Amino acid sequence: MRLYNNLINEIKCNLNDANSVSSEISLNVSNKNSVIFLSDTAFELGGNQKPCVSSLAVSSDMVFSNSVFLQGNDLNEINADSPFGKFVFIEVEDFPDEQDTFNKIKELEALRYHLNVDGFMTRASALNMREQIRVSKKAIKSGVTFGDYGNALLKEYLKFPYVKSAEIYFVTDNCDFENLNSVTKKISQTTSALNHIFDNVMFDCSTCNLKEICDEVDGLKELHLKAVKK
């Protein structure tokens, strides 16, 4: 799966000030719903109408460092609602069947909707490409960092047998969110196009509302034509 490679590189180019962050605290992770009330909240990442964007993209030939990166202030340096970006890049096995790869992408995307890290409450919207995170006062008092939070997530992604490597990027500064949103939209459109191809193949590209993204993303149109021939 190489459809997302250029988009991954474009996001990384926008985050060239990001630095690797380490982890010293091991956080508990569960599948139970986590609720953090406002009275227990230190601040919300991406809250209060702050810029917010989130995305996940995979590749079968880009090797990642199994590291967490941060551009902007760490959790102990934030004292109010902050802009927030979260990007997860994952190297997966090169499956011979594209449908199988697509199913794996959806499985990885679903993780953020039911994975709960102690001290954090996530409200994710795939439609709006946002992932707002409420951070508890207890977590801040305990000295939790983005390195700790990201490492907890990283371990969960690496549990999937078909995941070979991964990287997670967090953004809390006032970077070019407009451009990040634009690239993230293309990632979302690419995944939607894949869903469209495997669910209900359109024979007339001129009538398809995803024609523009198929024309732009290398390999997507070829995959569509391949599916038509089956």
N, C-alpha and C positions, 0 to 999 in steps of 0.2 A: 504494500500500500504506500504509494508515493504521491498521492493526490495533494496532501497537505504540506509537502516539503517546503515549497516556496513561501507559503503562508507562515509556517513556523519560523523560517529564516527572517521574514519581514518583521514579525513580532520581536524576535531577538535583537534585530537591528535597532528597534525602538527602545530597547531596554539595555543599551550598552553600558549604562551606569550601574547596573545591578551587580551585587557582590554575593559570593557564596556565604551562607550563614550556617553555623554548626548548631548542634543540639546537646544540651546537658540534662534536660528533664524529660523523662519518659512519661507520656500522657496516656491515660486510659482511653480506649476506643471501643464503642459499642454500636449496636444497631437499634438501640432504644431511642425514642424521641427525647431530645434534650430541650428543656425549657428554661430560659433565663429571663426573669422578670426585669422590668425597667429599673426597679429599685436595687437590683443586684448587678446592673450593667455599668461597666466603666465607660464604654463608648461603643459605637457601631461603625464597622468598616463598610463604607459605601452607603451609610445611612444619611438621613436628613437631606435628601436630594443631592448628595455629593456624587461626583463622577464615579461610575462603577461598571466594571466589565469582567466577564469570566469566560474562559473557553478551555476546551480540551481537544488536542489533535494528536494523531498517531502517525507513525512512519515505520516502514519495514527495513529501511536502510540508513537511518540516522541513529547513531549511537549517542546516548545521553549519559550523564555523569553520576546519576543517582544522588543528586545534590539539590539543595534548596537555595534559592537566590532571592535577594531583597533589594528593591530600589526604593529608597525613601526611609522614613523613620521606622524603627522597630517598635514593638508594643509598649515598651517601658518609656518611650519618648513621645507617645501619643496621649493627649489628655482630653480630646474631644472627637466627635464624629469626623471621619477622615475619608478622602478619596480612596478607592480600593480597586486593585486589579489582581486577578488570579489566573495564571496560565499553567496548564498541565500538559507536558509533552511526553509521549510514551512510545518507546520502540517495541513493536510487536513482531511476532513471527510472521514470515511471509507466507500466508496461506494461499494455496493454489486456487481456492474458490473465493471469489470476491464477496459473494453473499455471506460466507462464513466470517470474513473480515469485518463486514458491516455489522453483523450480529455482535461481534466482539466490541466494536466501537460503542454500540448502544449499551452493552453491559458495563463498560468502563464509565460511560457518562452517568449511568444510573447510580453509581457509587455515591456521588455527592448528595443524593436525595435521601439516603438512609444511613449514612455514616455520621456518627456523632463523636466528636473529640471533647473530652472533659474540659469544661471552661469556655466552650464556644458553641453558639447556636447559629446554624446556617439557614438562610432563607434564599433559596435559589429559584431563578426563573429562566428556563431555557429560551422561552419566547423573547424575553427582553435582554438575554445574554448578561444577566446580572447575578451576582452571588453576594448578598449582604451578610455580614457576620457580626453577631452580637458577642462581645467579649466581656466575660464576667469580672467583677472587682476582685474576686478570689484568685482568678488566674493571674491578674496583674500583680497582686500582692505577693503571689508565689514566685514571681520573677519569670513567668513563661515568656518565651520569645517566638518570633516567626520561625526560627530554626526548629524549635520544639514542635510547634504546630505542624509545620510542613513535613518534618520527619515522620510524625505519626501518620500523616496521609500517605507519604511515600511508601512506607512499609506495607500499607494496605493494598496499594496498586501493585507492588512487587509480589504479592501473594498469588496473583493470577498466573497460572502456569505458562501462558502464552506471552506474558510481559517480560521483556529482556532487560530493559533499562528505562529510566524516567528522570525528569527534572520538573520542579515546581518553581514558578516565579510569582512573587508577591510585589505589588506596587502600592505605595502609599503617598508618593509625592505628586505634585501637579505637573505630570508629564503630558504628552500629546494624547490625551484620551480620545480625542476625535479620530485620530488615525488608528489607534488601537481598536476602537469600536468598528471602524471600517473593515479592518482585517478580520476581526472576530466575526463580523457579519458574513464575510466570504466563507469562513470555516463552517458556520452554521448552514449557509446556503449549499455548500458542497455536500454536507451530510444529508441535507434535505433532498438534494439531487440523487444521491445514492439510494435513499429510501424510495424515491420516485421510480428509479430505474428497476429496482428489484421488486417493487410492489405492483406497479402498473405501467409497463413500458409504453411510452408515446412513440408512435411511428413518424409523426409529423413534427419535427423540431421547431418549425416556424410558429406553431400554435402553443408551444410549451413556455410557461412563465419562468422556467429555469434555464432558458437558452443562453442568456447572457453569462451566467456563471459557468455553463458547460463550455462556452467559447473561450473563457478566460483561464480556466484551470486545466493545466496540461494533463492529458490522459482521461479526462472525464467523458468527453465526447466519444473517444475510442471505446471506453467501457460501455457506454450506452449502445453503440452500434454492435458491440459484441453480444450484448444481452438480447438485442433485437434478432440476431441471427440464430439464437438458440431455439 
